[in-house]
Amino acid sequence: MRGLKKVLLFLSGVTVSILAFIPFYLTRSPSPEGAKISFQKVEIPNKPKVGKPTNKPLVVRLAGDPKTLNPALVQETTSSAVIGDLFSGLVKIDPKTLKVEPDLAISWEHSEDGKIWTFHLRKGVRWSDGKPFTADDVVFTFNKVYFNPKIPTPVRDTLLVNGKPFKVEKIDNYTVRFVLPGTFAPFLRTLTVAILPKHKLEKFVKEGTFLSAWNVNTPPEEIVGTGPYRLVEYVKGERVVWEANPYYYERDPEGHRLPYIRKKVGLIIPDPDTALMKFIAGKIQILGVGARELLTLFVKAKEEPIKVYDLGATPSLNFLVFNQNPRAGIPKYKIEWFRNPKFRWAISHAIDREGIVNLVYNGLAKPLYGPVSPANKWIYDPKLFPPIRYDPKLAKHLLEEIGFKDRDGDGILEDPKGHKLEIILLTNAGNKEREAIGDIIRQDLERIGIKVYFQPIDFNNLVRLLTTPPYKWEAVIIGLTGSVDPHFGRNVWCSWGSLHMWYPLQERPSTEWEAKVDKLFEEAAITLNPERRKKLYQEAFEIIYRQQPMLFIATPDELLAAWDIFENFYPSVWGFWKSLYMEFKD
């Protein structure tokens, strides 16, 4: 109920005239006069209602084009949003309980020391082209793809145990044994990774062309998975179409093959304002919304009933990060600035997080000071991340302590060698919140003598700059999605990780504190005691907070708008519960 009251308070403060008719109680769904909008608290039942399949399409928004259709190569959400439902893992996570459940594996057992695991695979499963799924596909996926040193897959970062791969052996067609080099606490959760079809991808591995396999120009029928959907159409810049996998194994209690919704359409709409207008017009049926969109909904949505679900703080992290990579294609003197922790603390004190929460998110967000969102109730502790006060005077004082002064009186600081303190700040174009955050930070930094050139650019181009040599970028505002277990973010937090944004793929830690974080993450990975693991991760995140390699800004509250046309509709910040049972009302 608290989440709904928070939304109502926001609306009452900003749009009093619109909401004069909203009663501040929740025994009924509140709605302003003339609008059919109600706020919902998600109550997940013990089990979903049994329904029936339908060919009526579900239409959703995609924020951008995918960069790849190969799950082993995905590094960004625009790709995972397209292919996520095409594949299955050996196990899956229940968004309600956050516990591990069977998927392609129906059961498993392990040795007393947790180093040998035996998985019994689901029989009768077929790939979306009708070919049978067997243990050969599991062995191929891990041994020939994820653990292949010639394939730079980000998946590998989460699978290594003390830097070593585990062995995967076929016992028979439906039994697989995993032999780990050591105890590995998050092992079961790692097995949510997509299992790949040997009969489709083995040839690319043998030919050495796997990096170009299943690219965005690949015919959809060639993309084969065991997930609930298969890809039938991709038109760049326009749409993606999925249809139910006719061989998907899961059925409801009455024997109907899932999913109930047999067709989905994703409209590629980078601009959130355009997406909102299409939602209001009924062209899109589900849409994540923020504070600005919520106001527009109340003004314009007056024909059909809409439900707004307040899901609370998201696991996502929005932050500003500076390029500390010595091999980056930017001036070396700037890398010296960025590698100085006092410089980063100065900038952190110059960021008005509370102002950003109020001005950009209209209060529907939380200021963020450390690398863990309040949504992660297992790890998060506000005592680990004391609020960083907005203090321009302190920020300027810290810069002066490391030699920055306005030597020529033009209002811009110079370093001791006379280089002007000028920074090119990037973010992804079309993300209105990040564009607004960037403009606020630009103004805040210019007040203390830093010249900022703020440039929103295409998201895929931004990802390329961040993840590939020569890493030619200076500073960026971007975000990351979170996970319940920090192990699955270690390719961000550990120095060797491909997404260690400020300096990726280090051969050895470039600082003592990064070496300490690496060690803590490795120890946590082999610690079976949950409380001890939590303490190890908290220690690592406290170090990251003190060093400020990423200046965390805010985590928005997640609001989801949907037309009141669904049954079995149970969203959460961790995903939809029993999404395959979702159906349209009669």
Buried (B, 14 or more C-beta within 10 A) or exposed (E): EEBBBBBBEBBBEBBEEBBEEBEEEEEEBBBBEEBBBBBBEBEBEEEBEEBEBBEEBBBBBBBBBBBBBBBBBBBBBBBBBBBBBBBBBBBBBEBBEBEBEBBBBEEBEBEEEBBBBBBBBBEEBBBBBEBBBBBBBBBBBBBBBBBBEEBBBBBBBBBBBEEEBBBBBBEEEBBBBBEBBBBBBBBBBBBBBBBBBBBBBBEBBEEEEBBBBBEBEBEBEEBBBBBBBBBBEBEEEEBBBBBBBEBBBBEBEEEBBBBBBBBBBBBBBBEBEEBBBBBBEEBBBBBBBBBBBBBBBBEEBBEEBBBBBBBBBBBBBBBBBBBBBEEBEBEEEBBBBBBBBEBBBBBBBBBBBBEBBBBBBBBBBBBBBBBBBBBBEEBBBEEBBEEBEBBBEBBBEBBBEBEBEBEEEEEBBBBEEEBBBBBBBBBBBBBBBBBBBBBBBBEBBBEBBBBBEBEBBBBBEBBEBBBEEEBEBBBBBBBBEBBBBBBBBBBBBBBBBBBBBBBBBBEEBBBEBBBBBBBBBBBBBBBEEEEEBBBBBBBBBBBBBEBBBBBBBBBBBBBBBBBBBBBBBBBBBBBBBBBBBBBBEE
